[in-house]
Amino acid sequence: MIAAMANRREPSVSVRLHQLEGFHHVARHEGFTRAADAMPYPITQPALHQQVRKLERALGVELLARGPGRRMLLTPEGRALREFVAPFFDQLPGLLRSIAASEAGTLVVGTEPLYAEGLCATALASLKRRLPDLRVRLLELEVPAIVAQLGAGDVDVGVASLASVPEGVAVDELGRLGLRLLVPADHPLARRRGPLDSRHFAGHRFVLYAAGTQGRAYTDRALAQAKLAIETAAEASSVGSLRAFVRAGLAPAFVPALGVAQRVARRTLTDGTVEIDLTHLLERVTTLPRFGLLRRSGTAPAGLVAAFRDAAHAALA
């Protein structure tokens, strides 16, 4: 007996979304005629009446009862259903307007770790300030995973170095990678004026990305191409940690430079550390690598993807 009861399936109830919508408006306006006039699409009062009656037959209960002055009043069952569906139907028109204007939605960005902090986080924060209803998700992935998730629709746009992007992926170049040196405020290199060259690094130790990271691979190639032999003071896995070491006065740190078209040769940051551009050392010996946006092939930047592209350009500038 118990086993039979456990195996008994709950009876299914089948209702349609338009029936719930019709019921919601009738309950809100307390009548079929007023509800038909207020519906977001043309519908007659008899058709609206049929929607509600079909919903009641499907549920096996009355949801509305006639009250004084031909008003339609909610039964206890109708009140429970109205309380559940009202937030959805009340908020839906505004959400649809926001989506149509690309002011709402969920934007998923897949990025190589190198571009997460200095580019993607800044661009997404800028978008959120302009579009408060926008939901954003930032995923740190390698290029094959970005491409796969773009194809599956799990990522809307990618940010990556363009050297290893396979064919069949649309790209929008954002800039080229350079090299910067972050220097503690009281370090001898912070006081040196004029462009730096290989002679000025002798006798100093430096903070580098941790071995095995994308940032370290790029920095090692850049230093080798610029013929800079350096000694390591410490390693860190993120640009945030590199900057923390510099602020603490441990040693200067090498970091990739984004947006070299807008680069400044030397500047003092708000935390007192000095940022020195070393891209000129690379440009003498190699072509600077490109980075940019990845999109699904055959698509054009539109809506939130185009908004992110514009925010990324602004972040680099």
Backbone hydrogen bonds, N-H to C=O, Kabsch-Sander energy under -0.5 kcal/mol:
donor,donor_aa,acceptor,acceptor_aa,energy
5,M,1,M,-2.2
6,A,2,I,-2.3
7,N,3,A,-1.8
8,R,4,A,-0.6
8,R,5,M,-0.6
15,V,13,V,-0.6
20,L,16,R,-1.8
21,E,17,L,-2.4
22,G,18,H,-2.3
23,F,19,Q,-2.5
24,H,20,L,-2.5
25,H,21,E,-2.1
26,V,22,G,-2.3
27,A,23,F,-2.8
28,R,24,H,-2.2
29,H,25,H,-2.4
30,E,26,V,-1.3
31,G,26,V,-1.1
35,A,31,G,-1.5
36,A,32,F,-2.4
37,D,33,T,-1.9
38,A,34,R,-1.3
39,M,35,A,-1.0
39,M,36,A,-0.5
48,L,44,T,-2.1
49,H,45,Q,-2.3
50,Q,46,P,-2.1
51,Q,47,A,-1.8
52,V,48,L,-1.9
53,R,49,H,-2.3
54,K,50,Q,-2.5
55,L,51,Q,-1.8
56,E,52,V,-2.4
57,R,53,R,-2.3
58,A,54,K,-2.2
59,L,55,L,-1.9
60,G,56,E,-2.1
61,V,56,E,-1.2
65,A,73,L,-3.0
67,G,71,R,-4.3
70,R,67,G,-0.9
71,R,68,P,-1.4
72,M,30,E,-1.7
73,L,65,A,-3.5
73,L,71,R,-0.6
75,T,63,L,-2.1
79,R,75,T,-2.8
80,A,76,P,-1.7
81,L,77,E,-2.0
82,R,78,G,-2.8
83,E,79,R,-2.3
84,F,80,A,-1.1
85,V,81,L,-2.4
86,A,82,R,-2.3
89,F,85,V,-2.0
90,D,86,A,-2.8
91,Q,87,P,-1.9
92,L,88,F,-1.6
95,L,91,Q,-2.0
96,L,92,L,-2.6
97,R,93,P,-2.1
98,S,94,G,-2.2
99,I,95,L,-2.6
100,A,96,L,-2.5
101,A,97,R,-1.5
102,S,99,I,-1.8
103,E,98,S,-3.8
104,A,98,S,-0.8
105,G,133,D,-0.6
107,L,135,R,-2.9
108,V,106,T,-0.6
109,V,107,L,-0.6
109,V,137,R,-2.9
110,G,157,V,-2.2
111,T,109,V,-0.5
111,T,139,L,-3.0
112,E,159,V,-2.2
115,Y,112,E,-2.1
116,A,113,P,-1.4
117,E,113,P,-0.5
119,L,115,Y,-0.8
120,C,115,Y,-2.8
121,A,116,A,-2.7
122,T,117,E,-0.6
123,A,119,L,-2.6
124,L,120,C,-2.9
125,A,121,A,-2.2
126,S,122,T,-1.9
127,L,123,A,-2.0
128,K,124,L,-2.5
129,R,125,A,-1.9
130,R,126,S,-1.4
131,L,127,L,-3.0
134,L,131,L,-2.0
135,R,105,G,-3.0
137,R,107,L,-2.2
139,L,109,V,-3.0
139,L,137,R,-0.5
141,L,111,T,-2.4
141,L,139,L,-0.7
146,I,142,E,-2.3
147,V,143,V,-2.7
148,A,144,P,-2.3
149,Q,145,A,-2.5
150,L,146,I,-2.2
151,G,147,V,-2.2
152,A,148,A,-1.6
153,G,149,Q,-0.7
153,G,150,L,-0.9
154,D,149,Q,-1.8
155,V,149,Q,-1.6
156,D,108,V,-2.2
157,V,108,V,-1.4
158,G,294,L,-2.3
159,V,110,G,-2.0
160,A,292,G,-2.1
162,L,290,R,-2.3
165,V,162,L,-0.9
169,V,166,P,-0.9
170,A,295,R,-1.7
172,D,293,L,-1.9
174,L,291,F,-2.5
175,G,291,F,-1.7
177,L,289,P,-2.8
178,G,257,A,-2.8
180,R,255,V,-2.9
181,L,276,I,-2.7
182,L,253,A,-3.1
183,V,181,L,-0.5
183,V,274,V,-3.0
187,H,184,P,-1.7
190,A,187,H,-1.2
191,R,187,H,-0.8
191,R,188,P,-0.8
192,R,188,P,-0.7
200,H,197,D,-1.6
201,F,198,S,-1.1
202,A,199,R,-0.8
204,H,201,F,-1.7
206,F,231,E,-2.4
207,V,252,P,-3.3
208,L,234,A,-2.3
210,A,236,A,-2.3
213,T,210,A,-1.8
217,A,213,T,-2.2
218,Y,214,Q,-2.3
219,T,215,G,-2.4
220,D,216,R,-3.0
221,R,217,A,-1.9
222,A,218,Y,-2.7
223,L,219,T,-2.8
224,A,220,D,-2.2
225,Q,221,R,-2.6
226,A,222,A,-2.1
227,K,224,A,-1.1
228,L,223,L,-3.1
229,A,227,K,-0.6
230,I,228,L,-0.6
231,E,204,H,-0.8
233,A,206,F,-3.5
234,A,206,F,-1.0
236,A,208,L,-1.8
242,L,238,S,-2.1
243,R,239,V,-2.5
244,A,240,G,-1.8
245,F,241,S,-2.1
246,V,242,L,-1.9
247,R,243,R,-2.9
248,A,244,A,-2.0
249,G,246,V,-1.6
250,L,245,F,-2.1
253,A,182,L,-2.4
254,F,207,V,-1.6
255,V,180,R,-2.3
257,A,178,G,-1.7
258,L,256,P,-0.5
260,V,176,R,-1.2
262,Q,259,G,-2.0
263,R,260,V,-1.5
267,R,275,E,-1.9
269,L,267,R,-0.5
269,L,273,T,-3.0
272,G,269,L,-2.0
274,V,183,V,-2.7
275,E,267,R,-3.1
276,I,181,L,-2.8
276,I,274,V,-0.5
277,D,265,A,-2.3
278,L,179,L,-3.0
279,T,179,L,-0.5
281,L,278,L,-1.6
282,L,278,L,-0.8
283,E,279,T,-2.5
284,R,280,H,-0.9
285,V,282,L,-1.7
286,T,282,L,-2.1
291,F,175,G,-2.3
292,G,160,A,-2.4
293,L,172,D,-2.7
294,L,158,G,-2.4
295,R,170,A,-3.1
297,S,168,G,-0.7
299,T,296,R,-1.6
305,V,302,A,-1.4
306,A,302,A,-0.8
307,A,303,G,-1.9
308,F,304,L,-2.4
309,R,305,V,-2.3
310,D,306,A,-2.3
311,A,307,A,-2.1
312,A,308,F,-2.5
313,H,309,R,-2.2
314,A,310,D,-2.2
315,A,311,A,-2.3
316,L,312,A,-2.0
317,A,313,H,-1.6
